[in-house]
Amino acid sequence: MSTTPLPGIGVQYDLTTREHRHLSVIAHRDGTRTVNVYRADDPDACAQSLHLSPTETASLIDALMPDHHSPNVLHTTDLGLVAERVELSAHSHWNGRVLGDMRMRTETGASVVAVLRRAEAIPSPTPDFRLAGGDTLIVIGTREGIEAAAAILGRE
């Protein structure tokens, strides 16, 4: 398998099967995936392309590897806690604002435990940490809390 960064889009993964069939998966930055199957007689010509939502992608992953989890889910425990990556859009209401203004923990019970910015990880960001579009927030909480936090972060 080979990996190709697609700036502004995501990452493309290419695979040639033992039957010499070419497949690719584009992991878009918004969590969607595009699965491409190329023609057997011309491995550069795409025969079929499927665009999958994050939910459809998770279902396909579960079908292929039942013990595997969604690529956004980092950890689940018996306590019902989940850690998930949530990307902050450049158009988000919170772009350029400080983390504490969001009142996420108070409103959702979920906590931001780290922020990924470009190639840097900022662990335990303080309430005065200034958010930027493109940041990926690592949020921990219940599934419901994570969904509520994602909704707050997606506010434009």
Phi and psi restraints in degrees (value plus and minus 20) as a CYANA .aco file:
   2 SER   PHI    -137.7   -97.7
   2 SER   PSI     135.2   175.2
   3 THR   PHI    -143.5  -103.5
   3 THR   PSI     113.8   153.8
   4 THR   PHI    -150.0  -110.0
   4 THR   PSI      97.6   137.6
   5 PRO   PHI     -86.2   -46.2
   5 PRO   PSI     118.4   158.4
   6 LEU   PHI    -138.6   -98.6
   6 LEU   PSI      71.8   111.8
   7 PRO   PHI     -71.5   -31.5
   7 PRO   PSI     111.2   151.2
   8 GLY   PHI      58.6    98.6
   8 GLY   PSI     -27.0    13.0
   9 ILE   PHI    -137.1   -97.1
   9 ILE   PSI     -74.3   -34.3
  10 GLY   PHI     135.7   175.7
  10 GLY   PSI    -153.3  -113.3
  11 VAL   PHI    -156.4  -116.4
  11 VAL   PSI     118.9   158.9
  12 GLN   PHI    -127.5   -87.5
  12 GLN   PSI     111.1   151.1
  13 TYR   PHI    -130.7   -90.7
  13 TYR   PSI     105.7   145.7
  14 ASP   PHI    -134.0   -94.0
  14 ASP   PSI     118.8   158.8
  15 LEU   PHI    -157.4  -117.4
  15 LEU   PSI     115.2   155.2
  16 THR   PHI    -131.6   -91.6
  16 THR   PSI     102.6   142.6
  17 THR   PHI     -94.7   -54.7
  17 THR   PSI     149.4   189.4
  18 ARG   PHI     -86.6   -46.6
  18 ARG   PSI     -36.4     3.6
  19 GLU   PHI    -110.6   -70.6
  19 GLU   PSI      -8.3    31.7
  20 HIS   PHI      44.4    84.4
  20 HIS   PSI      13.2    53.2
  21 ARG   PHI    -116.5   -76.5
  21 ARG   PSI     118.1   158.1
  22 HIS   PHI    -119.0   -79.0
  22 HIS   PSI     106.4   146.4
  23 LEU   PHI    -145.1  -105.1
  23 LEU   PSI     130.2   170.2
  24 SER   PHI    -160.9  -120.9
  24 SER   PSI     131.3   171.3
  25 VAL   PHI    -148.2  -108.2
  25 VAL   PSI     106.5   146.5
  26 ILE   PHI    -122.7   -82.7
  26 ILE   PSI      97.6   137.6
  27 ALA   PHI    -111.7   -71.7
  27 ALA   PSI      81.6   121.6
  28 HIS   PHI     -94.9   -54.9
  28 HIS   PSI     132.3   172.3
  29 ARG   PHI     -82.6   -42.6
  29 ARG   PSI     -44.1    -4.1
  30 ASP   PHI    -104.4   -64.4
  30 ASP   PSI     -15.3    24.7
  31 GLY   PHI      75.2   115.2
  31 GLY   PSI     -30.4     9.6
  32 THR   PHI     -99.6   -59.6
  32 THR   PSI     146.0   186.0
  33 ARG   PHI    -154.1  -114.1
  33 ARG   PSI     126.8   166.8
  34 THR   PHI    -139.3   -99.3
  34 THR   PSI     103.6   143.6
  35 VAL   PHI    -125.2   -85.2
  35 VAL   PSI     103.8   143.8
  36 ASN   PHI    -136.6   -96.6
  36 ASN   PSI     114.7   154.7
  37 VAL   PHI    -137.5   -97.5
  37 VAL   PSI     107.3   147.3
  38 TYR   PHI    -119.4   -79.4
  38 TYR   PSI     136.4   176.4
  39 ARG   PHI     -85.6   -45.6
  39 ARG   PSI     124.1   164.1
  40 ALA   PHI     -87.7   -47.7
  40 ALA   PSI     -56.8   -16.8
  41 ASP   PHI    -102.2   -62.2
  41 ASP   PSI     -33.1     6.9
  42 ASP   PHI    -169.2  -129.2
  42 ASP   PSI      72.0   112.0
  43 PRO   PHI     -83.8   -43.8
  43 PRO   PSI     -26.3    13.7
  44 ASP   PHI    -116.6   -76.6
  44 ASP   PSI     -28.5    11.5
  45 ALA   PHI    -120.6   -80.6
  45 ALA   PSI     102.9   142.9
  46 CYS   PHI     -97.2   -57.2
  46 CYS   PSI     104.7   144.7
  47 ALA   PHI    -111.5   -71.5
  47 ALA   PSI     -52.3   -12.3
  48 GLN   PHI    -171.1  -131.1
  48 GLN   PSI     118.4   158.4
  49 SER   PHI    -154.4  -114.4
  49 SER   PSI     108.5   148.5
  50 LEU   PHI    -141.3  -101.3
  50 LEU   PSI     107.8   147.8
  51 HIS   PHI    -121.5   -81.5
  51 HIS   PSI     102.3   142.3
  52 LEU   PHI    -132.3   -92.3
  52 LEU   PSI     116.9   156.9
  53 SER   PHI     -91.3   -51.3
  53 SER   PSI     146.9   186.9
  54 PRO   PHI     -76.6   -36.6
  54 PRO   PSI     -57.8   -17.8
  55 THR   PHI     -87.4   -47.4
  55 THR   PSI     -63.3   -23.3
  56 GLU   PHI     -84.9   -44.9
  56 GLU   PSI     -58.5   -18.5
  57 THR   PHI     -81.5   -41.5
  57 THR   PSI     -65.1   -25.1
  58 ALA   PHI     -82.0   -42.0
  58 ALA   PSI     -59.5   -19.5
  59 SER   PHI     -84.3   -44.3
  59 SER   PSI     -61.6   -21.6
  60 LEU   PHI     -85.6   -45.6
  60 LEU   PSI     -61.7   -21.7
  61 ILE   PHI     -80.6   -40.6
  61 ILE   PSI     -64.6   -24.6
  62 ASP   PHI     -82.4   -42.4
  62 ASP   PSI     -55.7   -15.7
  63 ALA   PHI     -89.4   -49.4
  63 ALA   PSI     -58.0   -18.0
  64 LEU   PHI     -99.4   -59.4
  64 LEU   PSI     -57.1   -17.1
  65 MET   PHI    -160.7  -120.7
  65 MET   PSI      64.9   104.9
  66 PRO   PHI     -73.8   -33.8
  66 PRO   PSI     -48.8    -8.8
  67 ASP   PHI    -106.4   -66.4
  67 ASP   PSI     -24.7    15.3
  68 HIS   PHI    -105.9   -65.9
  68 HIS   PSI     134.2   174.2
  69 HIS   PHI    -133.1   -93.1
  69 HIS   PSI     148.5   188.5
  70 SER   PHI     -71.0   -31.0
  70 SER   PSI     125.5   165.5
  71 PRO   PHI     -83.3   -43.3
  71 PRO   PSI     -39.9     0.1
  72 ASN   PHI    -103.0   -63.0
  72 ASN   PSI     -42.4    -2.4
  73 VAL   PHI    -104.1   -64.1
  73 VAL   PSI     103.8   143.8
  74 LEU   PHI    -114.8   -74.8
  74 LEU   PSI     -54.9   -14.9
  75 HIS   PHI    -183.8  -143.8
  75 HIS   PSI     118.9   158.9
  76 THR   PHI    -149.8  -109.8
  76 THR   PSI     119.9   159.9
  77 THR   PHI    -141.6  -101.6
  77 THR   PSI     151.0   191.0
  78 ASP   PHI     -84.8   -44.8
  78 ASP   PSI     -34.1     5.9
  79 LEU   PHI    -101.6   -61.6
  79 LEU   PSI     -24.4    15.6
  80 GLY   PHI      63.4   103.4
  80 GLY   PSI      -2.1    37.9
  81 LEU   PHI    -114.3   -74.3
  81 LEU   PSI     124.4   164.4
  82 VAL   PHI    -152.4  -112.4
  82 VAL   PSI     122.5   162.5
  83 ALA   PHI    -132.8   -92.8
  83 ALA   PSI     109.4   149.4
  84 GLU   PHI    -159.3  -119.3
  84 GLU   PSI     131.7   171.7
  85 ARG   PHI    -108.3   -68.3
  85 ARG   PSI     109.7   149.7
  86 VAL   PHI    -148.7  -108.7
  86 VAL   PSI     100.7   140.7
  87 GLU   PHI    -106.8   -66.8
  87 GLU   PSI     119.2   159.2
  88 LEU   PHI    -115.1   -75.1
  88 LEU   PSI      98.9   138.9
  89 SER   PHI     -89.2   -49.2
  89 SER   PSI     132.3   172.3
  90 ALA   PHI     -84.7   -44.7
  90 ALA   PSI     -41.0    -1.0
  91 HIS   PHI    -114.6   -74.6
  91 HIS   PSI     -18.2    21.8
  92 SER   PHI     -84.5   -44.5
  92 SER   PSI     125.8   165.8
  93 HIS   PHI     -76.4   -36.4
  93 HIS   PSI     -48.1    -8.1
  94 TRP   PHI    -110.0   -70.0
  94 TRP   PSI     -25.6    14.4
  95 ASN   PHI     -80.8   -40.8
  95 ASN   PSI      99.7   139.7
  96 GLY   PHI      68.9   108.9
  96 GLY   PSI     -24.0    16.0
  97 ARG   PHI    -118.6   -78.6
  97 ARG   PSI     146.2   186.2
  98 VAL   PHI    -107.6   -67.6
  98 VAL   PSI     129.2   169.2
  99 LEU   PHI     -75.8   -35.8
  99 LEU   PSI     -61.0   -21.0
 100 GLY   PHI     -83.2   -43.2
 100 GLY   PSI     -46.7    -6.7
 101 ASP   PHI     -84.8   -44.8
 101 ASP   PSI     -42.7    -2.7
 102 MET   PHI     -93.5   -53.5
 102 MET   PSI     -49.9    -9.9
 103 ARG   PHI      34.8    74.8
 103 ARG   PSI      17.3    57.3
 104 MET   PHI     -79.9   -39.9
 104 MET   PSI     -68.1   -28.1
 105 ARG   PHI     -82.0   -42.0
 105 ARG   PSI     -61.8   -21.8
 106 THR   PHI     -85.2   -45.2
 106 THR   PSI     -61.8   -21.8
 107 GLU   PHI    -100.3   -60.3
 107 GLU   PSI     -51.7   -11.7
 108 THR   PHI    -143.1  -103.1
 108 THR   PSI     -38.4     1.6
 109 GLY   PHI      61.1   101.1
 109 GLY   PSI     -23.8    16.2
 110 ALA   PHI    -114.2   -74.2
 110 ALA   PSI     130.0   170.0
 111 SER   PHI    -143.2  -103.2
 111 SER   PSI     122.2   162.2
 112 VAL   PHI    -105.0   -65.0
 112 VAL   PSI      95.5   135.5
 113 VAL   PHI    -121.2   -81.2
 113 VAL   PSI     -34.1     5.9
 114 ALA   PHI    -184.9  -144.9
 114 ALA   PSI     139.0   179.0
 115 VAL   PHI    -148.1  -108.1
 115 VAL   PSI     111.7   151.7
 116 LEU   PHI    -122.3   -82.3
 116 LEU   PSI     102.5   142.5
 117 ARG   PHI    -150.8  -110.8
 117 ARG   PSI      95.3   135.3
 118 ARG   PHI      34.1    74.1
 118 ARG   PSI    -140.8  -100.8
 119 ALA   PHI    -119.5   -79.5
 119 ALA   PSI      -6.9    33.1
 120 GLU   PHI    -131.5   -91.5
 120 GLU   PSI     123.0   163.0
 121 ALA   PHI    -131.1   -91.1
 121 ALA   PSI     109.8   149.8
 122 ILE   PHI    -131.3   -91.3
 122 ILE   PSI      80.6   120.6
 123 PRO   PHI     -97.1   -57.1
 123 PRO   PSI     129.4   169.4
 124 SER   PHI      26.3    66.3
 124 SER   PSI      39.9    79.9
 125 PRO   PHI     -83.5   -43.5
 125 PRO   PSI     120.7   160.7
 126 THR   PHI    -101.2   -61.2
 126 THR   PSI     145.1   185.1
 127 PRO   PHI     -79.1   -39.1
 127 PRO   PSI     -43.0    -3.0
 128 ASP   PHI    -111.5   -71.5
 128 ASP   PSI     -10.5    29.5
 129 PHE   PHI     -88.6   -48.6
 129 PHE   PSI     107.7   147.7
 130 ARG   PHI    -109.3   -69.3
 130 ARG   PSI     102.5   142.5
 131 LEU   PHI     -99.7   -59.7
 131 LEU   PSI     134.4   174.4
 132 ALA   PHI    -158.7  -118.7
 132 ALA   PSI     124.6   164.6
 133 GLY   PHI     -74.5   -34.5
 133 GLY   PSI     117.5   157.5
 134 GLY   PHI      75.1   115.1
 134 GLY   PSI     -34.3     5.7
 135 ASP   PHI     -82.2   -42.2
 135 ASP   PSI     125.2   165.2
 136 THR   PHI    -132.5   -92.5
 136 THR   PSI      99.9   139.9
 137 LEU   PHI    -115.9   -75.9
 137 LEU   PSI     113.0   153.0
 138 ILE   PHI    -113.2   -73.2
 138 ILE   PSI      93.6   133.6
 139 VAL   PHI    -135.5   -95.5
 139 VAL   PSI     115.0   155.0
 140 ILE   PHI    -141.4  -101.4
 140 ILE   PSI     120.2   160.2
 141 GLY   PHI     148.8   188.8
 141 GLY   PSI    -185.9  -145.9
 142 THR   PHI     -94.3   -54.3
 142 THR   PSI     145.2   185.2
 143 ARG   PHI     -76.9   -36.9
 143 ARG   PSI     -63.9   -23.9
 144 GLU   PHI     -84.1   -44.1
 144 GLU   PSI     -61.2   -21.2
 145 GLY   PHI     -83.3   -43.3
 145 GLY   PSI     -60.6   -20.6
 146 ILE   PHI     -84.3   -44.3
 146 ILE   PSI     -63.6   -23.6
 147 GLU   PHI     -83.5   -43.5
 147 GLU   PSI     -61.2   -21.2
 148 ALA   PHI     -85.4   -45.4
 148 ALA   PSI     -59.7   -19.7
 149 ALA   PHI     -83.8   -43.8
 149 ALA   PSI     -63.0   -23.0
 150 ALA   PHI     -81.3   -41.3
 150 ALA   PSI     -58.5   -18.5
 151 ALA   PHI     -84.7   -44.7
 151 ALA   PSI     -62.0   -22.0
 152 ILE   PHI     -83.7   -43.7
 152 ILE   PSI     -65.9   -25.9
 153 LEU   PHI     -85.1   -45.1
 153 LEU   PSI     -50.2   -10.2
 154 GLY   PHI    -101.6   -61.6
 154 GLY   PSI     -25.3    14.7
 155 ARG   PHI     -81.0   -41.0
 155 ARG   PSI     110.7   150.7
